[in-house]
Amino acid sequence: MAIQQTISPVDGSVYVEREQAGAAEIETALARAVEAQQDWRERDVAERCRLCSAMVDAFVARRDQHAEELCWQMGRPISQGGGEIGGFEERARAMIAMAPEALAPLRLADKSGFTRYIRREPLGVSLIVAPWNFPYMTAVNAALPAILAGNAVILKHSAQTPLCAERMVEAAREAGIPEGVFQYLHLSHQATETLMGDPRIDHVSFTGSVGGGRTVEAATAGRFIATALELGGKDAAYVRADVDLDSAVEGVMDGAFFNSGQSCCGIERIYVERAIFDDFVERAVAWLKQLRLGNPCDPSTSLGPVVKPAAADFVRGQVEAAVAAGARAWIDPGDYPLSRPGSAYLAPQLLTGVDHSMAVMREESFGPVVGVMAVEGDDEAIALMNDSEFGLTGAIFTRDLVAGEALAARLQVGTAFVNRCDYLDPELAWTGVKHSGRGCSLSRLGFDSLTRPKSFHLKHA
């Protein structure tokens, strides 16, 4: 039996070891899911909502435990870990509240002699492949609405955060959700691909890299099943000259550096109108210098390590290549003793003198670095923001909401923000364009991809 290890970015120790599921265990989980779903789909929505609400209660009751485990598994500062549990709860409760209306039959206008309506039927068994960076919030986006819609769920979490899958399923069992409706499996990449091709899997939700998304498409090719793909971004913000500058700096920089920049919708590119460019950079650098890089288990730490040394070295390489090509790095890594090659601890960095010929402005960094460019005005900013293979979110910072909304409409993204960024509102659709993915989660629309319409056309005798 293969063993997977979770190497903690805190100190490089082995924090968790788990046996990966073999063929027999996978077969048992599939059989249980198929059987359990047959009963679960017949439960009314109110009953599903009640049990899912109890699951959320059980999960958030262990907030401190979950926050500590997050710290050790993926390096989130302990001071911020509770925020993810709060985000999990916000999304879960919102989807529970939306479910009765979103899943209700669609009644058509009266037609003499006929009764007509459209019912939303569950798909069957959903396989959810979740990432490590926001391990609870990304998983709940897909798992809870799938369960609410009457599906069974098998959750395969990242090997970096295996406890997150276990804790979610434990909460479901404690709440009384029937055995088999919500299960987890620790799987190798190959076993995951094989499972996607199993005819008993009716839906796949994947959050991860573009390469991973291509693997999902290949593994499900020819099966004609629904797939949802969230594949990351290179999200941009534009700061107009009319802003409240302190507020804009706070919003943009937090959006770029929260979770050590390891957010699919984090800000990785900033475009600033030239009239305020120097002031913006000065205040942004001062904001960065207030961050404290350190052991995430220390409550005073505001910037933890990235997930692994290789990820840190990748970002270091992007920065070094940009500087070699003429960019200016405003932060001296020497001021951060923990930040050294081969370490998961990485000094934050702000670059100017960058352009789109540099990888740091084109390729996903997923770390605590951001490039800042001066622009002459709105048209140049929008053109640069759209000059990307990604399109998850984009943000406009301005005092003029009318202008901000008009500019947001021109962005090639799934979510357009004005005066905020790096946030998911569970009542809004979460989706991307271009290489940021396909499909929709959250909001009432998110239930559509987890059900199929079935029409009823009844002629009165």
N, C-alpha and C positions, 0 to 999 in steps of 0.2 A: 504494500500500500504506500503510495507516495505521500510525503509529508510536506506541508507548506509552512513557512516560517514568516512571522511578522517581525521585521527588524525595526526597532524603534528609532526614529530620528533623534530622539532626546539624547541617547547615549550609545547607540549602536548595538544595544543588547537585543537578544531574542525575547520579545514580549509575549508572543503567542505562538504556539505550534498546534496545527490541526492536521488530521488525516484527511486527504482528499477522497471524495466519494468514488467508489469503484462501480463497476457495471451493475452489480446486484443492488447496491444502495440506490443508484439512480433509477433502476427499474421499480423498486419499491416506492420511491417518492412519486414517480409518474403514475403508478397504479392507484396510489392513495389519492392523488390530486384529481384524477379522472372520476373516481368513485365519490369523493367528497363533493365535487362540484355539482354532481347530479342532484344532490339534496339541497346544497347551498343555493342553487339557482332558483329553487322553488320557494325559498324563504322570501317574505315580502320585504320591501326596501326598508320599512320602518324597523324591522327586526335586525336587518344587517346594520343599519345605522346605530342601533342601540348597542350591539356587540362591538362595533368599531369604536364607538365612543368610550366604552369600558376599556378597550385596548389602549386608547390614548391616555386614559386616567392611569392605568397601570404603568405605562411607559414613563410618563412625566414624574411619577412618584419617585423614580430613581434618578432624578436629574443629576445629582452630584456624582453618582457612580458613573453615569454615562459621560459626563464632562471629563472626569479623570481618565477614563479609558480612551477617550478621544485624544487627550493630551499625549498619552504614551503611544498610541497607534500611529497617529499622523502628525503630531507636533503642534496642534492647536493650543495656544496659551490657555492655561486653566482659567484665567480671568475672562475668556471669551467663550469657553466651552458651553456654558449654560445658554448662550445665545442660540446655539444650534438646536438645543432641545426646545427652546421657545419657538424657533422657526418651524420645527417639526409640528409642534402643537398648533400653531397658527394655521398652517396649511391643512393639517388633518381635520381640525374643527371646521374650517371653511368648506372643505370638500364634503364632509358629513352633512353640513347645513344645505349645500347645493344639491345633494343627491336626489331627494324626493322629487323635486321639480325637473331636474335634468334627466332622470330616468323614467319619468311618467309617460304613459302612452300619449301620442300626438293625436288628438281628436280633430277630425275634419269637419267642415261645415255640413249641415244637414243636406241630405239628398233624398228625395222622396223614394221610399221603398227600399232604402239601403242603409246599412250601418257600416261606417268605414273608419278605421284608425290604424296607426302605425305603432307597433310595440318595439321596444329596444330589448333585444335578446343578448345575453352574455356570449362571449366568444368561446369560452371553455377554460383552457389552462394557459396562463400567461407566465412566460419566463422573463424575469427582470434581472438585468446585469447592471450593477450599480458601482459607482466609483468611490474613491477614498477621500476626495477633497472636501466634500460636504456630505458625508456618508449617510446621515439620517435624512437630511432634507431632500436629497436627490432620490433616495429610495422611496420615501413616503409619497413623492409626486406621482409615482407610477403604481406602487403597491396598493395604497389605500383605495383609490378610485376603482382599480381593477376588482378588488374584493367587494366594494360597495355595489358594483355593477353585476355581481353574481358569478364572477370568475374565481377559480382557484389560482394561487400564485406560488411559484417556486422562485426564491430570491437567491441569486448568486452574487455575493458581494466580493469586492476586491480582496485579494490576499493581504493587503495592507490593513484592512479594517474588518476582519472576519467577525469580531465580537458584535458589530453593529447588526448584522443579519441575525445573530443568535438572540440579541436583546429584543429585537422587534418581534420575532416569533415567540419568544418567551412571554411577552406582554399579551400577544394574541391568545395564547393558551390560557393564561391567567384570566383573561376576560371571558373565556368560554366560547371563543370561535372554534368551530368543530375541527377536530384533528384532520389534517390533510388539506384544509382550505388554504393555509398559509404555512409553507415550509421553506427551509433554506438548504442549500447544498454547497459545500466547499469543493470547487471543481478546478481542474487544470484547464488551460485554454483549449486544448484539443477536445476534452470531454464536453466543454461548453458548446463548442461548434457542433459536435455530434448531437448534443441534446436539441439544439436549434433545428436540426433536420428531422427530429422524431415526429411522426404524424400526430402524436398526442399533444404536441405543443401548438397552440392556436394563435399565439401572439408573442412577439418579442419586443421588449423595451431595453434599449442600450444607451448608456451615457458614457462617453469616453472620447477617444481620439478619432480622427478621420480614418486612419488605418483600421481601427477597430470597427468602425461603421462599414467599411468595405468588406471586412470579414463577415459581418452579420449578413450583408446582402448576398455574399457568395454562399453562406451556409443555408440561407432560406430560399435561394433561387429556385424557381419552378414550383414552390409550394403554395404560392398565392395566399400567404397569410399576412396579416397586418404587422408592420414593424414600425417602431418609433425610435428615431435616432437623434440624440443630442450630442453634437460632436465638437463643441468648443467654439472659441472665438478669438478675435483680435480686436476687442471692442474699443471704440474711440469716443472721446469727449471733445466738444468744441466750446471754448470759453470766449464769449463776446465781450467787447470793450465796455458794455453797459452794465456789467454784473456788479453785485456786492462781492468784492474780490475776496475778502476773508471767508465768506460763506462758500464761494466757489472753490477756493483752495481746499477747504475742509472736506467738501463733498467729493471732489475729484480725487484727492489724494487718499482718502479713506477707501474710495472705490478701487483704487489701484493697489493698495498695500494691505488691506484686510486679508487675513488668512495667508499672510506672506505672498500675496499676489496669486494664490492658487485658486482662482475662481474662473469658471468658464465665461462668466459675464463681467469679470473684473476689467477695469480700464487699463489698457496696455499702450494706448496712443493718446496724446493730448495735443490739440491744435488751439492756439491762443492768438487772438487778434493782436496785431503788432503793437498797437498803441499801449497795451498793458502787459506786453510780453515780459519785459525785464522785471516789473513789479511782481508778476505772477511767479516767475522763476525764483526770485528772492524769497517770497513767502513760502513757496512750496519746499524749497531746500530747508528753510527754518523748520517747517512742519516735520520733514523727514528726520531732522537731527534730534527731534524729541522722542523718536521711537527708541525703545530699549530692546536690543537684541540679546536674548539670553535663554536659559533653560525655561521651557514653557510651563513647567510645574511650579515656578516661582510666580506668585500673584503679581509681582511688579513688572513682569515681562510683557511687553506689548507687541513684540515681533519674535515669533518662534522660528525654528528651523523649517526648511522645506522638507518634502517627504523623504528624500534620500540624497546622499552625496552626489550621485550621478545627475540628478535634477539641478542641484546647485551648480555643478561644474558646467552644465549646459548653458545656464544663464550667464555664468562668468565668461564663457566663450562668446556669447552674443555681445556682451559689453566690450570685451577686448577687441572683437572684430570691428565694432562701431567706432571705438576710439582710434584704432589703427586707420580707419577710413576718414577720420577728421572730426568725429564727435567729441564733445567735452563731457567728462564725467564730473559731477559736482560733489560727490561724496568720496572721501578717502577711506578705502576699505581698511586701512591701517588703524583707523579709529575704532575698529570692531575686532578685538583680539580673537573671538571665536570664529570669525570668517576667514577661512583659509582653504586653499585647494584640497579637495578630498573630504571636506566636511560638509554636512548638511546645513550648517549655519552659514548664512549668506547676508552680507551687508546690503542694506537697501541702496538703490541707485537711481539717480535722475540724470538723463542725458539730454543735452541740447546739441545743435549742429547736426541733427540727424535728418535723414531723408528716406524715401521709399526704396532706395537701392540697398539699404541695410537690412539684414535679417531681423534685427530687433524691432523694426517697424513693419515687417511683413509676416513673420512666422510667430506662432504662439510661443510666448516665453514661459508663462505659468510660474512666475517667480516675482520677487520684489524689485522690479525694474520698470521704468516707464520712460518713453521718449517724448520730448516736448518740441513742437515746431511752431514757429511764427507764421501767421497767414495774414493776407491783406484784407480779407473780408469773408462774407458768408459763402459766396460761390466757390472760392478756393477751398474753404473748410469742408464743405459738403463733398466736393470732388475727391478730396483726400480721404475723408471718412469712408466713402464708398469704394475707394481703390483698395479692395481687399477681397480675398477669396472667401472670407467669413462674413457672416451677417447675423449675429445673435442679438446684440443690443447696441444702441448708440445714444449719446446724451448731449443735449444742448443746454448751456448755462447762460441765462440772460434775464434781465428784468422785464423784458418785453414778451409777455406770454403769447401774444398774437404772432409775433415774428418767430418765437420759439416753436410754436405749434406748426407753423408753415414750413420751417426748416426740418422739423422732425418728420413731416410727411414726405420729405425728399430722401430720407435715409433708407437704404436697402438693408433693413433689419427686421427681426421679429418683434422686438419691443423698442419703442422710441421713448426716451425719457426727456423731460424738461426739468432742470434744476434738481435732479437726483440721478443716481446710477447704482448699479450692482445690487439690485433688489428684485425679488419676485413677489408680486402681489397675487395671492392664490385665486383671486376672482378674475384675474386677467389671463388670457391664453399665453402659455409659454411655448414659444416656437422659434425656429431659426430659418434663415434662407441661405442659399449658396452652400458652402461646405460646413455650415453650422448645423445642418441636419434636416430632418423631415419629420412631420407629425406635430402633434399638439398635446400638451399636458396642462393640468390645472384648468380652472374656469369650468363653466358648464360645458363648453365645447370639448374639454378633455375627455368627457365620458363617451363622446361619439366614436372615438377610435377603439374603445374597449367594449363596444356593443355592435351588433348588426341590426339594421332595421328589418322588421318582419311586418308585412302589410296584411290586414284583415279586411276582406271585402264580402260583406254578408247581405244577401238579398232576402228580404222579408217574404215569408211563404204566403 
